[in-house]
Structures are given as structure tokens and as C-alpha cells.
């Protein structure tokens, strides 16, 4: 029975290959008139595209669980990566970086003359360290993006106030602000553009504004969402509320700068005392100490 199946599949394979060869021979030559429209050939894929495919494949193999996937996608979105393939690409980069660090540490341990057990331990430690460090790098990227959003928020509120005082609605004001800030502050512009698109798609304004602060993890955007929701709920004018909020943000930034300036003198005590003062003592008192020892050497000799 098994031999019959093998013969059948072999015969089918030969028939398919013969049909393909016959079809290839019947193709029109280059430059001749084809009986059907010629489909342009796809451009050759470069090494970057192949590397991207490989990283996506590795990321799909190392895909996290459902709960972990939701949390990781939220953090990637907060860092500005909303593409559906961003999770698998991140996982692929994570696995590649961990494998590379593991190989380097294992090679270094083997080069030092350690045994196979020590090289294996070094490889495992390097793999685990790189795998955990990737999440810390992602968190730092998220925090840096939130800081850029905070820096752009007062200017965005000023533009929204101008749009609202000109008679435009909140949706149009968000769209215009996003368009004007696209080059200078692309992070906040992309967030406002997504809010505008979600409102146009039919979602409730309250849900969209609450999602704005929740998606980015920015406390200032959460406060802005609360201001917009309360103004809309109680029927207050948006322009004075946004102007007051922009003034509050600038005051907070100025106070934070003053606080950092006052902390600087305290933070400089430790590097000055432990790093600069010993060098100053060595440079200033070193020659005097050497001269004193040279002068006292005859007296101290037995």
C-alpha cells in the first residue's frame, strides 16, 4: 500500500513538473508581442527586507502569552509603535540581541580557558540579561516620548485656543493643531491625528479622550482629557479652560526648572569631593611633599 502511494505521488509530481516546463517553453520571448498583458516583475528584495522577514519569523516563534501580549502591545503603542507587526519585530530583535550577547560571552569565557560549563553559564546569563534589558530599553523610549509630548503640549494648547476662538469645533481644532505640529512635534501631532480619526469614525468623544491619556501613559494628557471632558459636560467654554491649562503647564515647567537648578549644587558635592578635590590636592601639594621628603632625607637617614 505504501509503495502504491509513493508511485502515485511520484507520477503526479512528474506530471506537474512536465506541465510547468511546457508552460515555460510556451512563454513569449523577450521583446515579442505577448498574447496577455505582461505583469511587471517585482523589484528584487534587499537585505534589509530579508532581515525584517527573519526578525518577524523569530518574533512569531517567541510570541508571548495573551495577557503578556496585550501589555507589551500597550507599551509599544505608548512608545510610538502602533503597527500590528511591531510586537513580533520587537520580539525578534530581542531574541537576536540575546543570542548575540550569549555567543559573545560564551566565546569570551572559552577564550579565557574556562570549561564548557562556565561557557554555558556565561551564555545563559548573557541571554537572560539581554532578554530582560530589552524591556528596560523600551520603557526608556516610552519615557522619552512622553517627555517630548509634555514639551510640545503648551504650544499645542495655544494653537487649539486660536482655532476655538476663530469659531472652529474641537474636532477641527485637533486636526488643525495636528497638521501644524507635524514637523516640529510629530509625537503629539500623531496622537491628536488619531483622536481626530477616531472621532470621525463614530466613537464617543469621552471614550476617545480618555483613551488618549491611557494609550500614551502621559499624566499631562490625562489632565487635558479631563479638562476637555468636564468643559464639554458642563457646557463651559473650551478656549478659556485651555488657556488656563496652558498657563498652568508653563508654570509647572518653570517650577521644575527652578527645582532642578537648586538641586544641582547639592548633586555636585559628591563628584567635587570624591573626584576633583583629590586631584587638586595631588597637583598642588604633591611637589611640596616631595621637596620636603628630599630635604628631610639626610636627617632621617640612620
C-alpha positions in Angstrom: 0.0 0.0 0.0 2.8 2.4 0.9 4.6 1.6 -2.4 1.5 2.3 -4.4 1.0 5.7 -2.7 4.7 6.6 -3.4 4.3 5.7 -7.1 1.1 7.8 -7.3 2.6 10.9 -5.7 5.7 10.4 -7.9 3.7 10.2 -11.1 1.7 13.3 -10.0 4.9 15.2 -9.3 6.3 14.3 -12.7 3.1 15.4 -14.5 3.1 18.8 -12.7 6.7 19.4 -13.4 6.2 18.5 -17.1 3.2 20.9 -17.3 5.3 23.7 -15.8 8.1 23.0 -18.2 5.8 23.1 -21.2 4.2 26.3 -19.9 7.6 27.9 -19.5 8.6 27.0 -23.1 5.4 28.5 -24.4 6.1 31.9 -22.8 6.8 34.6 -25.4 10.4 35.6 -25.9 11.7 38.9 -24.6 10.6 41.8 -26.8 7.9 39.8 -28.7 4.2 40.5 -28.5 2.6 38.6 -25.7 -0.9 37.2 -26.0 -1.7 38.5 -22.5 -0.7 41.7 -20.6 2.8 41.4 -19.2 2.9 41.7 -15.4 5.9 43.7 -14.3 8.3 41.7 -12.2 8.5 42.5 -8.5 11.6 44.5 -7.5 14.3 42.5 -6.0 14.2 42.3 -2.2 17.2 43.8 -0.5 19.0 42.5 2.5 17.0 44.8 4.9 13.7 43.3 3.7 15.1 39.7 4.2 16.4 40.7 7.7 13.0 42.1 8.5 11.3 38.9 7.4 13.8 36.9 9.5 13.1 39.1 12.6 9.4 38.7 12.2 9.7 34.9 11.9 11.8 34.8 15.1 9.3 37.1 16.8 6.4 34.9 15.8 8.2 31.9 17.3 8.9 33.8 20.6 5.4 35.3 20.8 4.3 35.9 24.4 1.1 34.8 26.0 -2.2 36.6 25.5 -2.0 38.7 28.7 1.6 39.5 28.2 0.9 40.3 24.5 -1.7 42.9 25.5 0.6 44.6 28.0 3.6 44.6 25.5 1.4 46.0 22.7 0.3 48.8 25.0 3.8 49.7 25.9 4.9 49.6 22.2 2.0 51.9 21.4 3.0 54.2 24.2 6.5 54.3 22.7 5.0 55.2 19.3 5.0 51.8 17.5 1.4 51.0 16.6 2.0 48.7 13.7 0.5 45.3 14.2 3.8 43.7 13.3 5.7 45.8 15.9 5.2 43.2 18.6 6.8 40.4 16.5 9.6 42.7 15.3 10.4 43.6 18.9 10.4 40.0 20.0 12.7 39.1 17.0 15.1 41.9 17.9 15.0 40.8 21.5 15.9 37.2 20.6 18.6 38.2 18.2 20.2 40.6 20.7 20.0 37.9 23.5 21.6 35.2 21.2 24.4 37.6 20.1 25.3 38.6 23.7 25.1 34.9 24.8 27.5 34.0 21.9 29.9 36.8 22.7 30.1 35.9 26.5 30.5 32.2 25.7 33.3 33.0 23.3 35.0 35.3 25.9 34.7 32.6 28.6 36.1 30.0 26.2 38.9 32.3 25.3 39.9 32.7 29.0 40.4 29.0 29.2 37.2 28.2 31.1 35.5 24.9 30.7 32.3 24.1 28.8 30.2 24.5 32.0 31.5 28.1 32.6 30.9 29.0 28.9 27.4 27.6 29.2 26.7 29.6 32.3 28.0 32.8 30.7 25.9 32.2 27.6 22.7 31.7 29.7 23.5 34.8 31.8 24.0 36.9 28.7 20.9 35.6 27.1 18.8 36.4 30.2 20.4 39.8 30.7 19.7 40.9 27.1 16.2 39.5 27.1 15.3 41.5 30.2 17.2 44.6 29.2 15.1 44.9 26.0 12.1 45.8 28.1 14.0 48.4 30.0 15.1 50.0 26.8 11.5 50.0 25.6 10.5 51.7 28.8 13.2 54.4 28.4 11.9 55.0 24.9 8.4 55.4 26.2 9.5 57.9 28.9 11.5 59.9 26.3 8.4 60.1 24.0 6.2 61.2 26.9 8.8 63.9 27.8 8.7 65.2 24.2 4.9 65.2 24.3 5.0 67.2 27.5 7.4 69.7 25.9 5.0 70.2 23.0 1.8 70.4 24.9 1.7 74.2 25.8 2.3 75.2 22.1 -0.4 72.8 21.0 -2.9 74.3 23.5 -2.1 77.8 22.2 -2.9 76.6 18.7 -6.1 75.0 19.9 -7.2 78.2 21.6 -6.7 80.1 18.4 -8.7 77.6 16.5 -11.5 77.6 19.0 -11.7 81.4 19.3 -11.9 81.5 15.5 -15.2 79.6 15.7 -14.0 76.1 14.9 -15.2 72.9 16.7 -13.0 70.8 18.8 -12.6 68.1 16.1 -11.4 70.6 13.6 -9.1 72.3 16.1 -7.4 69.0 16.9 -7.0 68.3 13.2 -5.5 71.8 12.5 -3.2 71.5 15.5 -2.0 68.1 14.4 -1.3 69.5 10.9 0.6 72.5 12.2 2.7 70.5 14.7 3.6 67.6 12.3 7.1 68.8 11.6 8.1 70.3 14.9 6.4 67.9 17.4 5.5 64.7 15.4 4.6 62.6 18.5 1.9 64.9 19.8 0.7 65.5 16.3 0.2 61.8 15.7 -1.7 61.4 18.9 -4.1 64.3 18.0 -4.5 63.0 14.5 -5.5 59.6 15.9 -8.0 61.3 18.2 -9.5 63.1 15.2 -9.7 59.9 13.2 -11.4 58.0 16.0 -14.0 60.8 16.4 -14.7 60.8 12.7 -15.1 57.0 12.9 -18.0 57.5 15.3 -16.6 56.8 18.7 -17.8 58.8 21.7 -15.7 61.8 22.4 -15.4 60.9 26.1 -14.0 57.5 25.3 -11.6 58.8 22.7 -10.2 61.5 25.1 -9.8 59.0 28.0 -8.1 56.6 25.6 -5.6 59.4 24.6 -4.2 59.6 28.1 -4.4 55.9 28.8 -2.7 55.0 25.5 0.3 57.2 26.0 0.7 56.9 29.7 1.2 60.7 29.9 -0.3 62.3 33.1 -0.5 65.7 31.3 -2.6 64.3 28.5 -4.8 62.6 31.1 -5.3 66.0 32.7 -6.0 67.6 29.3 -8.6 64.9 28.6 -10.3 65.6 31.9 -10.3 69.3 31.2 -11.9 68.7 27.8 -14.5 66.2 29.1 -15.5 68.5 32.0 -15.8 71.5 29.8 -18.0 69.5 27.3 -20.1 68.0 30.1 -20.8 71.3 32.0 -21.2 73.4 28.9 -18.2 75.7 29.7 -16.2 77.5 27.0 -13.2 75.5 25.9 -10.9 78.3 25.0 -10.5 79.9 28.5 -10.1 76.5 30.0 -7.4 75.5 27.6 -5.7 78.9 28.0 -5.7 78.4 31.8 -4.3 74.9 31.4 -1.5 76.1 29.1 -0.6 78.7 31.7 -0.6 76.1 34.4 1.7 73.8 32.3 4.2 76.6 31.7 4.2 77.4 35.4 4.8 73.8 36.2 7.7 73.7 33.7 9.3 76.8 35.1 9.0 75.5 38.7 10.5 72.2 37.6 13.5 74.0 36.0 14.0 76.1 39.2 13.8 72.9 41.3 16.4 71.2 39.1 18.7 74.3 39.3 18.5 74.3 43.1 19.3 70.6 43.3 22.3 71.0 41.1 24.6 72.5 43.8 23.7 69.6 46.2 24.3 67.0 43.5 27.7 68.5 42.6 29.0 68.0 46.2 29.8 64.3 45.7 31.7 64.4 42.4 33.6 67.5 43.6 34.5 66.0 46.9 35.4 62.5 45.7 36.8 63.2 42.2 38.0 66.7 41.8 39.4 67.5 45.3 41.8 64.6 45.4 43.2 65.6 42.0 43.6 69.2 43.3 45.4 68.0 46.4 47.8 65.8 44.4 48.6 68.6 41.9 49.0 71.3 44.5 50.6 69.5 47.4 52.5 66.8 45.6 55.6 68.8 44.7 55.8 70.3 48.2 55.6 66.9 49.8 58.3 65.5 47.5 60.6 68.5 48.3 60.0 68.1 52.0 60.9 64.4 51.8 64.1 65.2 49.9 65.1 67.8 52.4 64.4 65.6 55.4 66.1 62.5 53.9 69.6 63.3 55.4 68.1 63.9 58.8 66.0 60.8 58.7 68.9 58.6 57.5 70.4 56.2 60.2 
